[in-house]
């Protein structure tokens, strides 16, 4: 926001006046892309997401090829999410204190450098298991910081009325890469090798940084409080969340996919190789299918726009995820497995976009970065979920591990729906 005469002005309102009336028909789906700054942020999200998904499929195949261990698969996947507990709070305070645009550019540049160095490590044949853990942790640090900043930046690039559409389109960009990234990444392992994939990942981060340079809006912090030590600023954000029962409920519900759905991705190499008897291309298809469903779900939400009863839609998304996972665990036929993962993806995006929009709508802008960083802490449960998934897969097989996780999600979603009727009515 800018300040005139001591009062804060909403830059997004200016964007709406300058760029005209909302389009109608199918163009409503891409409503937010008419705002220039959001277009550049969206392009950066495309390349940022592409890098992440190329990394996941390549890193998973690399560690499974070296160790053959389901537990290592779970731990490596968890290692990428573990740093969220450290980096998300720092990113939240930084987003509320400093200009968000240079922070985004710097973080993307650091991720590019780390990816380049690891690509050399793999290309020269030096890679060892502890190198993979170190790389996963460093990437997790940068990705956690970047994701919190991106979420806090979106409302500054569009008017409030377009926020649901912007969040859905941001998710669509990321989920488009969930389709192309794993599918292309799996095929490229055979074509250019795993080192080549990590060099491509580096290029994606470079492109993300260049796209962010095109944003004209400074994306300053919300303001409204005196500078204070970072730990005190974050604690103030925690107190704000605790006081607001709506935000607190939405954040608690938001932990379910990170604990019970996303960790299932770490088991996909088992399904590709041991259940469906396919190679790295098959792994790419499985991971890409979830992304395809998420893309479809995000485009549906973008078309619907600022719908009512977002809380009810969020619970519907949880139900779709749980049902899809349970049935996927029993499937031994590739087309059916792909269809069920598409269902999981639709449910995941339906839930996460609705939940994110509800939080972004009710939060005060001066706390936006810290609240989104607290929301991002839900991702820190992925290491725990991945560890549980790996242990379950070791003792009861991968398919039964997924069935248990999906069934647990259904039970917890039902319980939350009954215990929190106010959220259903949001």
JORA-V338427 format. One record per pair of residues at least 4 apart in sequence whose C-alpha atoms are under 7 Angstrom apart, sorted by sequence separation. I is the first residue (numbers start at 0). J is the second residue. D is the distance in whole Angstrom. If there is no record, write none. Layout:
BEGIN
<<I,J,D> <I,J,D>>
END
This chain:
BEGIN
<<2,6,5> <3,7,7> <10,14,7> <11,15,6> <12,16,6> <13,17,6> <14,18,6> <15,19,6> <22,26,6> <23,27,5> <26,30,6> <34,38,6> <35,39,7> <36,40,6> <37,41,6> <38,42,6> <39,43,6> <40,44,6> <41,45,6> <42,46,7> <43,47,6> <44,48,6> <45,49,6> <46,50,6> <47,51,7> <48,52,6> <49,53,6> <50,54,6> <51,55,6> <52,56,6> <53,57,6> <54,58,6> <55,59,6> <56,60,6> <57,61,6> <58,62,6> <59,63,6> <60,64,6> <61,65,6> <62,66,6> <63,67,5> <68,72,6> <69,73,6> <70,74,6> <71,75,6> <72,76,6> <73,77,6> <74,78,6> <75,79,7> <77,81,6> <82,86,6> <83,87,5> <85,89,7> <86,90,6> <87,91,6> <88,92,6> <89,93,6> <90,94,6> <91,95,6> <92,96,6> <93,97,6> <94,98,7> <99,103,6> <100,104,6> <101,105,6> <102,106,6> <103,107,6> <104,108,6> <105,109,6> <106,110,6> <107,111,6> <108,112,7> <109,113,6> <110,114,6> <111,115,6> <112,116,6> <113,117,6> <114,118,6> <115,119,6> <116,120,6> <117,121,6> <118,122,6> <119,123,6> <120,124,6> <121,125,6> <126,130,6> <127,131,7> <128,132,7> <129,133,6> <130,134,6> <131,135,6> <132,136,6> <133,137,6> <134,138,6> <135,139,6> <136,140,6> <137,141,7> <138,142,6> <139,143,6> <140,144,6> <141,145,6> <142,146,6> <143,147,6> <144,148,6> <145,149,6> <146,150,6> <147,151,6> <148,152,6> <149,153,6> <157,161,6> <158,162,7> <161,165,6> <162,166,6> <163,167,6> <164,168,6> <165,169,6> <166,170,6> <167,171,6> <168,172,6> <169,173,6> <170,174,6> <171,175,6> <172,176,7> <173,177,7> <174,178,7> <175,179,6> <176,180,5> <177,181,6> <178,182,6> <179,183,6> <180,184,6> <181,185,6> <182,186,6> <183,187,6> <184,188,6> <186,190,7> <187,191,5> <188,192,4> <191,195,5> <192,196,7> <193,197,7> <194,198,6> <195,199,6> <196,200,6> <197,201,6> <198,202,6> <199,203,6> <200,204,7> <201,205,6> <202,206,6> <203,207,6> <204,208,6> <205,209,6> <206,210,6> <207,211,6> <208,212,7> <227,231,7> <228,232,6> <229,233,6> <230,234,6> <231,235,6> <232,236,6> <233,237,6> <234,238,6> <235,239,6> <236,240,6> <237,241,6> <238,242,6> <239,243,6> <243,247,6> <244,248,6> <245,249,6> <246,250,6> <247,251,6> <248,252,6> <249,253,6> <250,254,7> <254,258,6> <255,259,6> <256,260,5> <257,261,5> <258,262,7> <266,270,7> <267,271,6> <268,272,6> <269,273,5> <270,274,5> <271,275,5> <272,276,5> <277,281,5> <278,282,7> <279,283,6> <280,284,6> <281,285,6> <282,286,6> <283,287,6> <284,288,6> <285,289,7> <286,290,7> <287,291,6> <288,292,6> <289,293,6> <290,294,6> <291,295,6> <292,296,6> <293,297,6> <294,298,6> <295,299,6> <296,300,6> <297,301,6> <298,302,6> <299,303,6> <300,304,6> <308,312,7> <309,313,6> <310,314,7> <311,315,6> <312,316,6> <313,317,7> <314,318,6> <315,319,6> <316,320,6> <317,321,6> <318,322,6> <319,323,6> <320,324,6> <321,325,6> <322,326,6> <323,327,6> <324,328,6> <326,330,6> <332,336,6> <333,337,6> <334,338,6> <335,339,6> <336,340,6> <337,341,6> <338,342,6> <339,343,6> <340,344,6> <341,345,6> <342,346,6> <343,347,6> <344,348,6> <345,349,6> <346,350,6> <347,351,6> <348,352,6> <349,353,6> <350,354,6> <351,355,6> <352,356,6> <353,357,6> <354,358,6> <355,359,6> <356,360,6> <357,361,6> <358,362,6> <362,366,7> <363,367,6> <366,370,6> <367,371,6> <368,372,6> <369,373,6> <370,374,6> <371,375,6> <372,376,6> <380,384,6> <381,385,6> <382,386,6> <383,387,6> <384,388,6> <385,389,6> <386,390,6> <387,391,6> <388,392,6> <389,393,6> <390,394,6> <391,395,6> <392,396,4> <395,399,6> <396,400,6> <397,401,6> <398,402,6> <399,403,6> <400,404,6> <401,405,6> <402,406,6> <403,407,6> <404,408,6> <405,409,6> <406,410,6> <407,411,6> <408,412,6> <409,413,6> <410,414,6> <411,415,6> <412,416,6> <413,417,6> <414,418,6> <415,419,6> <416,420,6> <420,424,7> <421,425,7> <2,7,4> <22,27,6> <32,37,6> <63,68,6> <94,99,6> <120,125,5> <121,126,5> <157,162,7> <187,192,7> <188,193,5> <227,232,6> <256,261,6> <257,262,7> <269,274,7> <270,275,6> <271,276,6> <272,277,5> <330,335,7> <362,367,6> <391,396,7> <392,397,4> <395,400,7> <1,7,6> <2,8,6> <31,37,7> <32,38,5> <120,126,6> <240,246,6> <241,247,6> <271,277,5> <272,278,6> <330,336,6> <0,7,6> <1,8,5> <240,247,6> <271,278,6> <416,423,7> <0,8,6> <22,30,7> <154,162,6> <188,196,7> <392,400,5> <0,9,5> <21,30,7> <63,72,7> <187,196,7> <327,336,6> <391,400,5> <0,10,6> <62,72,7> <271,281,6> <271,282,5> <184,196,7> <327,339,6> <388,400,6> <59,72,6> <268,282,6> <267,282,6> <323,339,5> <323,340,7> <323,342,6> <324,343,7> <14,34,7> <323,343,5> <320,342,7> <319,342,7> <320,343,4> <319,343,6> <320,346,5> <319,346,5> <320,347,6> <110,138,7> <317,346,6> <316,346,4> <317,347,7> <110,141,6> <316,347,6> <316,349,5> <317,350,6> <316,350,5> <106,141,6> <313,349,6> <314,350,7> <312,349,7> <313,350,4> <312,350,7> <106,145,6> <313,353,6> <312,353,7> <313,354,6> <103,145,6> <309,353,6> <103,148,7> <99,148,7> <288,337,6> <292,341,4> <296,345,5> <291,341,6> <292,342,6> <295,345,6> <289,340,5> <292,343,7> <293,344,4> <297,348,6> <285,337,6> <288,340,6> <289,341,5> <292,344,4> <293,345,5> <296,348,6> <297,349,7> <99,152,7> <288,341,5> <291,344,7> <292,345,4> <296,349,6> <78,132,7> <82,136,7> <86,140,6> <90,144,5> <94,148,6> <289,343,6> <290,344,6> <293,347,6> <289,344,4> <293,348,5> <79,135,5> <87,143,6> <91,147,7> <275,331,6> <75,132,6> <78,135,6> <79,136,5> <82,139,6> <83,140,7> <86,143,6> <87,144,6> <90,147,6> <94,151,7> <274,331,7> <78,136,5> <82,140,5> <86,144,5> <90,148,6> <275,333,7> <79,138,6> <80,139,6> <75,135,7> <79,139,4> <83,143,5> <87,147,6> <82,143,7> <155,218,6> <152,218,6> <329,398,7> <328,398,4> <328,399,6> <122,194,5> <121,194,5> <328,401,5> <328,402,5> <118,194,5> <325,401,7> <324,401,6> <325,402,4> <324,402,6> <118,197,5> <118,198,6> <325,405,5> <324,405,5> <325,406,6> <115,197,7> <114,197,6> <115,198,6> <322,405,7> <114,198,7> <321,405,4> <321,406,6> <114,200,7> <115,201,6> <114,201,5> <321,408,5> <321,409,5> <111,201,5> <318,409,6> <111,204,5> <110,204,7> <111,205,6> <185,279,5> <186,280,5> <318,412,7> <185,280,5> <317,412,6> <108,204,7> <107,204,6> <108,205,6> <185,282,7> <107,205,7> <182,280,7> <185,283,5> <314,412,7> <184,283,7> <107,207,7> <108,208,6> <107,208,5> <182,283,4> <181,283,4> <182,284,5> <314,416,7> <104,208,5> <181,286,6> <182,287,6> <249,354,7> <181,287,6> <104,211,6> <179,287,7> <178,287,4> <177,287,5> <178,288,6> <178,290,5> <246,358,6> <310,422,5> <311,423,5> <177,290,4> <178,291,5> <310,423,4> <311,424,7> <310,424,6> <175,290,7> <308,423,7> <310,425,5> <174,290,5> <175,291,7> <308,424,6> <309,425,6> <100,217,6> <174,291,7> <308,425,5> <100,218,6> <37,156,5> <98,217,6> <99,218,5> <174,293,6> <175,294,6> <262,381,6> <36,156,6> <37,157,7> <98,218,6> <99,219,6> <174,294,5> <257,377,6> <261,381,7> <265,385,7> <98,219,4> <257,378,6> <97,219,6> <98,220,6> <258,380,5> <262,384,5> <34,157,7> <97,220,6> <171,294,5> <254,377,5> <257,380,6> <258,381,5> <262,385,5> <52,176,7> <96,220,5> <250,374,6> <253,377,7> <257,381,5> <44,169,7> <48,173,5> <52,177,6> <56,181,6> <95,220,4> <259,384,6> <263,388,7> <31,157,7> <94,220,6> <95,221,6> <171,297,5> <258,384,5> <262,388,7> <45,172,5> <49,176,5> <53,180,5> <57,184,7> <95,222,7> <170,297,6> <171,298,6> <41,169,6> <44,172,6> <45,173,6> <48,176,6> <52,180,5> <53,181,6> <56,184,7> <269,397,7> <44,173,6> <52,181,6> <56,185,7> <168,297,7> <31,161,6> <167,297,5> <168,298,7> <236,366,6> <41,172,7> <45,176,7> <49,180,5> <53,184,5> <167,298,7> <266,397,6> <31,164,6> <167,300,6> <168,301,6> <236,369,6> <30,164,7> <31,165,5> <167,301,5> <236,370,6> <57,193,6> <233,369,6> <92,229,6> <164,301,5> <263,401,6> <92,232,7> <164,304,5> <92,233,6> <163,304,6> <163,305,6> <223,365,6> <14,157,7> <15,158,6> <53,196,7> <54,197,7> <221,364,5> <222,365,5> <11,155,6> <14,158,7> <221,365,4> <10,155,7> <11,156,6> <88,233,6> <259,404,5> <11,157,5> <12,158,5> <54,200,7> <259,405,7> <11,158,4> <53,200,7> <259,408,6> <50,200,5> <50,203,5> <255,408,7> <49,203,7> <50,204,7> <47,203,6> <46,203,5> <47,204,6> <46,204,6> <46,206,6> <47,207,6> <46,207,5> <44,207,7> <43,207,4> <43,208,7> <43,210,5> <42,210,6> <43,211,6> <40,210,7> <39,210,6> <40,211,6> <39,211,6> <39,213,6> <39,214,6> <36,214,5> <36,215,6> <36,216,7> <167,352,6> <166,352,6> <76,265,6> <166,356,7> <73,265,5> <72,265,6> <163,356,6> <60,268,7> <151,367,6> <151,368,5> <0,219,6> <151,371,7> <0,221,7> <150,371,7> <147,371,6> <147,372,6> <56,283,7> <147,375,7> <28,298,7> <95,365,6> <95,366,7> <28,301,5> <95,368,5> <28,302,4> <94,368,5> <95,369,7> <27,302,6> <92,368,6> <91,368,4> <92,369,6> <91,369,4> <91,371,7> <88,369,7> <91,372,5> <90,372,7> <88,372,5> <87,372,5> <88,373,7> <87,375,6> <87,376,7> <84,376,6> <83,376,6> <83,378,7> <84,379,6> <83,379,6> <80,378,6> <81,379,5> <80,379,6> <80,381,6> <81,382,6> <80,382,6> <77,381,6> <78,382,6> <77,382,3> <76,382,7> <74,382,7> <77,385,6> <76,385,7> <74,385,6> <73,385,5> <74,386,6> <73,386,5> <73,388,7> <70,386,7> <73,389,5> <70,389,5> <69,389,5> <70,390,6> <69,392,7> <69,393,7>>
END
